[in-house]
Amino acid sequence: MAFIDIFAEEDKHGDQQEETVWLFSEEGKEEPNMVEESGDEPEGDKLTVKIPETAHQISTDSWFQASFVLTTGINSVFVLGYSGTIMVPLGWVGGVVGLLLATAISLHANILVAKLHEFEGKRHIRYRELAAQIYGRDAYYVTWALQYVNLFMINLGYLILGGSALKACYVLFNEEHTMKLPHFIAIEGLVCILFAVLTPHLSSLRIWLGCSTVLSLIYIVVACVLATNDGLNAPPRDYTVHWESTTDRIFTTIGASANLVFAFNTGMLPEIQATVRQPAVRNMMKALYFQFSVGVVPMYAVTFIGYWAYGSSTPTYLLNSTSGPVWVKAAANLSGFLQSVIALHIFASPAYEYLDTKFGVHGSSLKLKNIAFRTAARGSYLLVSTLVSALLPFLGDFETLTGALSTFPLTFILANHMYLVAKTKQNKLSSPRRFWHWVNVGFFGLMSLAATIAGIRLIAVDSKAYHIFADV
């Protein structure tokens, strides 16, 4: 199956000058060809997918900035839910061992994807392009669908969490509770729209990544300190894992396993790696090592301390259980709300990049035309996301289903199989290594299927207990 890549040369004003089209035959040989700007495809089956040059910045960021993009995701406001969604269903042994294993296998899988970034001498700035280069046309669309589902559902989670954090801040000062969770999700969505309009692309997050780190430290440190104080002054906690039946035990455990892999993976590593300057592979490896060493420490701390302090009664939003000065809890909740806005922008950036590139956004991001387009396109995307989040605000279920439907396939199944196929073509894999990658593909394929069933079951159960626009 052939593949096409288009490299567009731009002048210093960002105006497109020329498109060079490269056709890749089944043998992998490059055949230069020129096509007209009308986009008409040449006859034959060589030209299968048209890949445009991105409208966003690439190859401009240091590995350190990329590492902060990754750690912003891993230490986002989602960490305040891991004590309840991972530790409570798995207990001490399952939770600790599971988190350590998830860290190791996630690092391994992300390294595989990072090493394929310049496969066959070309830099692949989108996950779907990399898949198409290895498998062919169909993989382009399948990978894009999986990635879109993954990122869309992660964004739903950020909207729910941001709304929950804002609501938690509100109830500290208002006992009447006249505003409900859907109202705060709507406020979160509006702020996200404003931020999306003012932040044109992923590389422009520079100063905001520093703000995100400070905000993350605020709610993580506050949650750890308050939970530790509660734990020291509380009677012995119950750490028993409670199940209503054997079936409930199986599905709950599987669902928590999906949450484990959800905690460490973005599903958009090539898009993040595209922002890194050369040598892209070496710099991305540095960013990954930073993410999975220094970056995981805060997440581990708040997850384990939260469960230690409250045991099996730990909620899915940790700050709802902590006791302490009102102003301290308010600051933590407000920082969680603000950080969710920044983190959401990271995971929405592939959709933004697609829209900007598809509809020909060029030139300065401050041009009135470009501002108007971002407002309309990104505003529409976030309005739909906000509506869905308010309709079904079941955070733990979204984590489970996201891990099942897309995180498992994108991060583990596809990563291992792409690496297997790519390196087998180059005769660079020994038999034991090929066997290892096939074991990963088979195991995570079964886990994905099981976790999907578990996630759908959880949503079905919660849908019976809660109505739409529930105030959970």
N, C-alpha and C positions, 0 to 999 in steps of 0.2 A: 504494500500500500504506500502510496506516495504522500508527500507532505510539502506544504509550501510555507515559506517564511518571507516576509517583506521587510526590507530595511529602508526606512525613509530618512533621507538626509535633510536636515533643517538648517536654515540660516540663523544668524544670531537673533533674529526677531521671532523665531519659532514658526516661520512660514514654511510649509512643505515645498520642497524643490523637486524631488525626484523619488520615484519608487523603483527599487530593484527587486525583482522577484526571483527567488531561487527555488527550483523544483528538485525535490529529492526522490529519486527513483527507488525502486525496491532494493536495488543493490546499495543504496546510500550515497550514490555519486551526485555531486552538485552540478546542476545544469542551469547556467544563467539564462534568463529569458525576460523580456519586457512585455508588460501588459498595459493596455490603455487605462486611463483613470476611471473609465466607465465601470470597471470592475468585471467586464465580460470575461468568462473563463475560456481558455483555449480548449480545443476539442481533445478528446481522449480522457483517460482516467487518471492522468498524473496529477492534475490540479484538484485537490480535494477540500482543503480548508484555507480560507484567506485570513492571514494573521496580520493585523495592522500594527504599525508602530504605536507605542503608547503615548497618550497625551500628558502623562504624568512624568515627573522627574525620576530618572534611574541613575545608578552608579555614582551617587553623590555623597553617600553617608558612610561614616566610619563603622567599624565592627562594634564599637562601644555603643553607638546610637542604636544599632540593630539589636544589641543585647538588651537595651532598655525597652525597646518595643516588645521583645519577647517576655521580659520579666513583668512588664505592665500587664500583659495578658495573664500570666501565671499568678500574679499577686493582686489581681483585680478584686473588686468587691465580692466576687464569687467565693473567695477564701472564707468569708464569714459564714458560708453555708456548709463547708466540708465536714465540720464536726458532726453535723446532724445528718448529712446525706451520705457520708462515707463511713465514719466511725460508729455511729449508732447501729446501722444494719450489720456491720462486720465485727464489731467488738475490738478489743485491744490487739489480739493476735492477728486477726484478719485485716484490720485497718492498717496497722504498722507495716506488716509484711507486704500487704497489697500496695501501699504507697511507695515503698522502697522498690518493689518489682516494677511498678508502673513508671517510676523515674528512670530505671535502667533501660527498660524496653522502649520507652519513648525517646530517650537520647539516641539509642541505636537506630530506631526508625527514622528519626529526623536527620541523622548523619547520612543515611542512605540517600535521602532525597537531596540533601545539600551537595553531595558528591556528584549527582546527576545534573546539576545546574548547567554545566557546560558540556553536556553530552554531544558527541560527534562534532565537536569544535564550534558549537553555537550556544549562545547564552539564552536560556529559556526563562523568560520573566513571568510566565504564568503557569500554574500547575497543569492546566488543560493542554497547553502547548507541549509541555514535556511528555505528557501521556500520549499525545497524538504523534510525536516524533518517534516514540517507541512502538506504539501499537497500530496507529493509523487513524482514519477519520472518525470512526464511531467513538473511539476513546475520548476524543476531544469533547464531544457533547455529553457523554456519560460522566466524565470527570467534572465538567462545569456544573452539571446538575447536582452531583453529590456535594461539590464545594459550596454551591449556592445554598442548598438546604442546610449544610453545616453552619455557614456564616449567618444565615437568616435566623436560625434557631438560637445561636449564641447571642445575636442581637436582641431577640425576644427576652432572653434571660437577663441581659443588662437592663433592659427597660423595666422588667419586673423588679429587679434588685434595686435599681435607682429609685423607683417609685416606693418600694418598701422602706428604703433608707430615709427618704423624705417624709414618709408617713410616720416612721418611728421618731423622727425629730419633732414632728407636729404634735404627736400625742403627749410628748413631754411637757408641753405648755398649754394644751387644750384638752380638757376633760370631757367635753361634749361630743367629740369625735364626729362632728357633722360632715367632715370630708372623709371619703373612703379611698381604698387603695386605687381603684380605677382613675380617680381624680389626680392622684399623684403620678400615676403612670403617664397620664396625659401631659402633666407638667414636664416630666422627664423627656417625653417625646418632643415637646416644643423646644426645650433647651438643646436637645441633640440636633434639631434642625438648624438652629442658629449657629451652633458650633460647626456643623457640616458645611454651611454656606461660607463661613469665615476661614475654614481650613481646607484649602483646595486639594491637597494630596498628602500621602503618607510622610514624605520627607519634610513637609512643612510643620510637622508636629514637634520639632526640635525642643523648643522651650517648654512645650506642654508635657513632654516626657519627664522633664524635671519636676514639673508641678504634680504630675501623676505619681511620681515616686514619693514626694512629700506627703501627698494625700493618702497614699497606701500605708505609709509608715504611721500616720496619725491613727487611722482606724485599727490597724493591726496592733500597734503598741497599746492603745486604749483597751482594745478587746482582751489582750493578753493580761494586762495589769488588773483590770476589773475582774476578769474571770479567775485569775490567781487569788485575788483577795476573797472572792466568793468561795473558792474551793478550800482555802485555809480555814474559813470560818463556818463551813457547812458540815453537817453530820456525814457519816459514810454514805457514799453514793452507790447506786445500783448500776453496775456495768453489764448486767445480763442482757443478752440479745433476745428480744421478745418476738415470737412469731405466733400467729393464730393457728397455723397449720403447716404441714410439711410443704404443701404447694406454695404457701405464702413465703416460707423460708427460702425455697429455691428461687422464686422470682425476685424477692428482695435482694438476695445475694448477687444475682446476675445483674440487677439494676445498679447496685452499688459498684460493681466491677466496671460498668460503663461510665459511671461517674469518676472512677479512678483515672481512666485514660482521658476523659474530658478535661481533667484538671491541668494536664501538662501539654496539650497539643493545640495548635492554632488551625490546622487544615489549610494554611495559606503560606507555607514556608517559602516557596519560590517567589511569591509576590514580595515578601519581606526581603529576601535575598537579592531581589532585583534592585533594591535601593542602595545596596552596599557597593562601594567602589572596589575596583580590582586590587589584588586578586580575590575574586568574589568567593570562591570555595574556601580558601584559607581563612579569610575574614569571617565567613559565616560559621566556620568551625569554632573560632574563638568565641563568637557570640553564643553558640550553643553550649559550649563548656561553661561559660559564665552563667547562662540561664539555669543549667542543671546542677550547679554547685552553689554559688552565692545566691542565685535567684530563688531557689526552692526553700531556703532556710526560713524566711518569714512565713511562708505557707505552712511548712511543717509545724512551726511554733504555735500559730493560732489554731491549727487543727487539733493538735494533741492537747494543748492547754485547755481549749474549750471543752473537749470531751472529758478530760480529767476533772474539770470543775463541776460539770453538771450530769455526767454519766448518760444513761439511756434517755433522760428527759431533755437532752440538748435539742434546741429548736433548729430549724433550717436557716434561721438568721440569728447568729450568735448574740448580737447586741440586744436582742429582745429579752434575754435572760439575765444580762449583767445588771448589777446594782452599783450605784455610785453617784457622784455629783451630777446634777442635771446638765450643767453646762459642758461637762466633759463628754457625756453621752451625746449631747446635741452636736458637739464639734466632730465626734467620730462619725455620727450618722450623716452629717452634712458633707464631710470629706468623702464618705462612701458614695453619696449621690453625685458629687462633682467628678469623682474618679471614674464612675461608670459612664459618664458622658465621653471622656477621653478614650476609654477602652473600647466603647462601642464604635467609635470612629475608626479604630484600627481594623476591626473585623468587618466593617462595612466598606472599607476602602477598595476591595476588589470589585464590588458592585459599582462604586462611584467611578473607578477607573474604566470599567466597561462602558458605562454611559457616556463619560466624557470623550472617550476614544471613538465610540460608535457614532456619535453625533458631531464629531469634528470640532471639539473645543480647542482653540489655538490661541497663542499669544498670552498676554498678561492675565493673571487670575483676577485682577482688579477691574478689567474691562466690564462695562455695564452689561454687555451681552452675556459674558461668562458668569457673572454674578446672578443674573436672571435665570440662566439655565440651571445653575446649581440649586437655586431656590426651588425651581419647579421640579427637577428630576429627583434630587435628594429629598426634598420635602415630601413628594409623593411616596417614595420608598419608605420613609420613616413614618408617615401617616398610617400606611397599611400595617407596618410592624407594630406601631403603638396600639392600633385597634385590636389586633390579634392578641397582644400581650394583656390588654385590659379584659378581653373576653375570657381568656383561659390562663389565669395567673398561677399556674401550678409549677413552681420553679424546679423542684426536684425531679418531676416527671420530664420536663424539658431537657434537663441535663442527661437523664437516662436515654431518652429517645435520640438526642443529638449524638451522644457517644455511639449508639447502636447503628443509626442510619448512615452516618457520615464520618465520624472520627475513626471508628474501626476500619472502614474501607479505605479512607484517604491516607491515614497515618500509618497503618500497619499492613493491610492486605495489599494495597496498590504500591506502597513503598517497597515492600519486599519483592513483589512480583516484577515491578519495573526494573529494579536493580538486578534481579535474577536474569531477566530477558536481555537487558543491556550488556551485562558482563559476559553472559553466555555467548552472545554474538561476537564479542571481542576475545573469546577464549581465555577469560581472566578469572574463572571460578573453578575451583577444585570440586570434586564430587562431594566431599563432606560439606562444603559451604553451600552447594546447590541444595543438598538435602536439608540443611538448616533453614534456608529461606522457604523451601516448600512446606516444612513443618510450621513455620510462622504463618504462611498463607492459609493453610488448612485450619490451624487452631483459631486464628482470629476470624476466619470466615464463619466457623461455628459459633464463636462468641458473638459476632455481629447479629447472626440470626436469632440466637437466644435472647440477646439484649433487646432486640426490636420487639419481640413478643412480650418481654417483661415491661418495656416502656409503654406499649399500647395498653397492656393490662392495667398499669398504674393510672394512666389517664382515664381509662374507662371507670375504674373504681372511684377516683376523685371526682369525676363528672357526676356521679350519683350523689356524692356528698355535698357538692357545691354547685350553685347555679352560675350562669354566665355573669360576668362583671362582679365576681365574688370579692368580698373584702376579707382576704385570708391573712 
